[in-house]
Amino acid sequence: MNSGTLILFSFFILLTFFFALTSSNIILGDNQITGAGTTFFTTVWLIILGAIVICFKTFKKVNRFMYYLFIKQRLKTATILLLLVICGQVFFVLTVHPAIGFDAGAIHQALTDRTSVEIKAYYSINYNNLPLLLLQNFFVQLFASKTWLFFDLLTLLFVDLSMLFNLISVAIVDRSRLATAIYLHVGWLLVFPMIIVPYTDTWVLPIVSGYLLCYCIAKSKKTNLLIKLLAIIGFSILLVAAYFLKPSAVIGGIAIGIGELLFSLSKLSLSKWRSWYSLGAILFSGVVILGSHQMINQRITGQKYIQVDQSRAIPAIHFISMGVSGDGGYNPKDALAMAQIPTKAGRTAYSRKMLVKRLKNKGFFGYISFLFKKHQANTADGSFAWVKEGHFIAENPKPSKHGWAGQLKQFIYLYGTRLGDFRFAAQLWWIILLGIIALSWRDRRSFVQILRLALIGGFIYLLIFEGGRSRYLIQFLPYFLIMGALTFKHSLQTMEELISFLRYGNTGNKPGNKKK
């Protein structure tokens, strides 16, 4: 199981790393592919970074100072940087909080207009977005506000809660990796403008990070039985909440279930009653999951906020069929058919017919080639498909340059003059994170293996269902970030050995070193 997981994961992550390295986002200067090249802004920062590296390598005092600041005092330095980034996030949201289009806009519209035929039809067809609408309406009732600024601040809170839960999880599993985790999260938050998009991608993050944290608490040897039971209950409830908010977000929970079940069966012994603990915990979690699912499902189906027709809901096979069309992403023709076909059986039959037709047209080798290209589309973009969604920002895509708001918008609006700079920075962070994970094959701790299994599930899910853009990876970011932090030491060791091999040959020994 360990070897199979590692081999399959290495295949996926090395492909992902290669696709990220060859992404058009990393092109300097004019970019004929994306149409948004980097500017003098990126050039200046690269020059500054190069100067710092040269000074670090050349001057002993600079070397000692940076070693003291970022290594010796890494926890303090990382914490200060994190606080500065959080302040920057707050300033960014207070300054830039535009109306958002696509599905996020439809949810916000329903908070003020729930009687129109179009809105009722939207939620009848896209029934999976109803839980998010009810959740947002709960906050509207609680705080008496429904502005985009209010929901952006909530999104910021949820993203940072996810960050906090991730850091606590790392501290529980391996406290020595906490500073590394903070550095990685600082980089992520610095290039993550999705905090102004109140949609399931970001709102599900604290739930995913939360059930991972509960799992770490339940597995920790330092927690007592009562805390473990509470953690199992929390894990189960949060897993169900993730399912209703964004069904694919439960993949990590499924990976945990598979891993724990195999571990329990391998250790099971009739003569050792302690070996039954893990199996009992799994059964207890299953009971809580069933009960929580029943309770939440009743609340959603019995809601009176908006009138919907569940019989018009899109069947799951529609997303599988759509995932085989074009580049594997959204297909407006299929979406229109789902709205026009009156019966659920008819929509299912249409989706099945189109799925079979598309697979036959591709053939076996054509489908394999398509999957490679789709995986590239699913994972290569470190900006997570920023402004690549239809009607992403519901404002003038060419912003004014006046004031702080105008300058910040230049980085994130479709026709902003510095959009290429943002994409370059986001891509650089994504490459670093993927590089750390790709070189971490030495680390085979059980939790790291479960994170690998979760990402394998995520990759396969996006290959089967609708994908075609990396925005769908956002829900899996806690797995990437936690694993990157936990495996950094092993990755660094592998990198040093690779550099040594390239410099000194297959012995790995520097000149003058005694061969072993």
Secondary structure, DSSP 4 states (H G I P E B T S, - for coil): -HHHHHHHHHHHHHHHHHHHHT-GGG--S--TTTS----HHHHHHHHHHHHHHHHHHH-HHHHHHHHIIIIITHHHHHHHHHHHHHHHHHHHHHH----B-HHHHHHHHHTT--SSHHHHHHHHHSGGGHHHHHHHHHHHHHHS---HHHHHHHHHHHHHHHHHHHHHHHHHH-GGGHHHHHHHHHHHHHT-GGGG--SHHHHTHHHHHHHHHHHHHHH-TTS-HHHHHHHHHHHHHHHHHHHHH-GGGGHHHHHHHHHHHHHHHHH--TT-GGGGHHHHHHHHHHHHHHHHHHHHHHHHHT--SS---GGGPPPHHHHHHHTTSTTSS--HHHHHHHHH--SHHHHHHHHHHHHHHHHHHHHHHHHHHHHHHHHHHHHS-TT-STT-STT-BSS-SS----HHHHHHHHHHSTT-TTHHHHHHHHHHHHHHHHHHHHT-TT---HHHHHHHHHHHHHHHHHHHSS-SSGGGGGGGHHHHHHHHHHTHHHHHHHHHHHHHHHHH-TT---TTPPP-
